[in-house]
Amino acid sequence: MSTKRIIPCLDCDLQVPEGRVVKGVEFKQIKYAGNPIELAKKYYNQGADEIVLLDITASKEKRATMKNVVEAVAKEVAIPICIGGGIGKVDDYINLLKAGAHKCSTNTAAIHNPELINEASEAVGTHACVVGIDAKRRYLDDPSESDERNIVETKNGYCWFDTSIYGGSEFTGMDAINWAQECEQRGAGEILLTSMDRDGTKDGYDLELTKAIVDAVDIPVIASGGVGKPEHILEAFKIADADAALAASIFHFDEYPVPEVKKYLKEKGLNVNL
């Protein structure tokens, strides 16, 4: 049985020079959640398997990714760091890995220029190439309406999954399942999959979305968006077969600390690092 990973996510912006962690609902209603360096150190000490830092305004603001925050966090933790947001060229990967990151996640830039995935995986290795997919349900009255998109039958009806860019502010019309498969073919080593419908709601992951992507690719999939309690993480592993579970609110606001979540999963028979 593979070891399941628990990954706290730090959504950051640069409203202050040292960065700040924020949390929203469905990519909106943003509120302050803490200091990225302090939170990363806290989660490292609690036994988190990795840390994800997402510079959520870098692409929209057309600025460089927060290298200074990566450097500061890397000095405090000894677990893998994945950095995302505003990464648009191979040099960005190289510079951020030199700054202390172990992986780089791209979303907007990869959709605009899919060749970036090929070039980056060749330059820094597949293991360091993560593609972020922010997906939203689009319901259909008639599942035969589309020949090119993957239609999924859910308990709420037929839908396909649209991909977004620029921190969820713009939609592409690209099918998320097709895009995940293309990312794998181009050299991505992992998919960071966020449900925009569930983000910040605490209603649980979009298991139908997650399972559809997991079944479509052979690379690891990180489930993201919607955790409200440990049972939701268990569902992501047991039902959707995700390789890792990412969460923010339940950790940032001390609702369910990392050790408590891992103990619960261990009691339910999952292989986790305690």
Buried (B, 14 or more C-beta within 10 A) or exposed (E): EEEBBBBBBBBBBBEEEEBBBBBBBBBEEBEEBBBBBEBBBBBBEBBBBBBBBBBBBBBBBEEBBBBBBBBBBBEBBEBBBBBBBBBBBBEBBBBBBEBBBBBBBBBBBBBEBBEBBBBBBEBBBBEBBBBBBBBBBBEBEEBEEBEEBBBBEBEEEBBBBBBBBBBBEEBBEBBBBBBBBBBBEBBBBBBBBBBBBBBBBBBBBBBBBBBBBBEBBEBBBBBBBBBBBBEBBBBBBBBBBBBBBBBBBBBBEEBBBBBBBBBBBBEBEBEBEE
